[in-house]
Amino acid sequence: MKKNRIFSVLAVGLLFLSCAASAQQAARNGRALHALQQQFVDLRFGMFIHFNIPTFGVDDWADPDASPAIFHPEKLDCNQWAEAAKSAHMSYGCLTTKHHSGFCIWDTRTTDYNVMHSPLKRDVVKEYVDAFRKKGLKVMLYYSILDTHHKLRPGHITPQHIDMVKAQLTELLTNYGDITALIIDGWDAPWSRISYDDVPFEEIYSLIKSLQPNCLVMDLNAAKYPADGLFYTDIKSYEQGAGQHIATSTNTLPALSCLPINSAWFWKPNFPTTPVKDPLKLVDDNIIPFNKAFCNFILNVAPNRDGLIDDNALAALKTIGERWKNEGPLPALPATEAPVISSNLAKHRPAASSWGYDMNIMDFANDDDFRSAWQSNPAVKSPWWEVDLGKEQGINMISIVEREPRIQKYRLEYYANGKWMPLLSGEKAGRVKIHRFDRVWAERVRILVDTYREAPAIAELGVYNERR
């Protein structure tokens, strides 16, 4: 067997065949996404568990060539983790099955870089899911797309990497029972730079839903995408330590906010002797206000190198449980548009527009950056913007994200067979406007703005051909 192979083609093929029938059956039993989002919000509070090969190093991002020999938690006890979660009245856990350096803590057939080649030689994912379910807790899994050990990073991605991702997710969603949600990281974030085209989001999302249609997909992409819409995620997710904070007074989307109880995500030698975050403030400043804003709070508690949670963290969790109780379902979640999951056909394509304002030219409306925008010159009375798709192709959705809400009435048109044809008229309020329609074939797409409060400023206009 070749050491550190990426995957076995035969094993992957057999794995897909073995779960095909169960996946088809599962797809027929799925619940409506809005109901799943409501159930997720109703969970209120859970435990993030960062436990992987970085636990045995000094940095949260481990050396991609760190030997599996260092992964040796001699007292590993996932039952202790579950009991600690119950003491805080948490309702679920989420474990880092694979972090950015690519080490898998389950019995995988896709790579030798896994826990079965460590001194532990035990499937940590299995022990975790069994322990949490015994305590009546829901089970979620974290999975990193970025994988520096296997060189799944910008400029190096191959079809074999995508096959590896699919095979690993298939294992996780086939061998460990019902998974409430997957928290995915390292994908289309400014620091990972792996786009949803490099590793095709729609393909991965569709695979997950085919295997477990009731499994929510959460991508930690709030650093890039606007808070007003669900772009490439079923749940809007905020990492507080990275400066991502939910607007509790205005949020209407199903959301998740995450924070470590310590100073870092993975365990550090000073954790046992350094005070953790104030448990009462965690209740008053996080759980309670977030729950009122349709937001679930997940608190990271990092097990140490023995595989146990430190005493100071255990005490804090108990104090949380004494201060806070889960009082059941929250108010009804407002209806929202289904998430955008398809590739943006307009991204970086040639654009044209009516006269823009100063440097805010037409190219900023499809540059894949929501911080920039095309802005119409105030002297223009009937602004327009268009994008050339390069060839005639099917489209069935358009998203418009303004810098701030200014546009009141607008029309969308598409160009085919040598002429412009009407697509729809819109009056949607809010910064994010998403339109789904029957598929048409178009070479170009344009927006004509009829009325507006101030000169329109479009941050991104996306064009999609989503699977239906």
Beta strands, then each sheet from edge to edge (+ up, - down):
strand 1: 45-49
strand 2: 92-98
strand 3: 138-144
strand 4: 181-185
strand 5: 216-219
strand 6: 236-239
strand 7: 255-260
strand 8: 295-300
strand 9: 351-353
strand 10: 374-375
strand 11: 384-402
strand 12: 407-416
strand 13: 419-426
strand 14: 432-452
strand 15: 457-464
sheet 1: 5+ 4+ 3+ 2+ 1+ 8+ 7+ 6+
sheet 2: 9+ 11- 14+ 12- 13+
sheet 3: 9+ 11- 15+ 10-
end
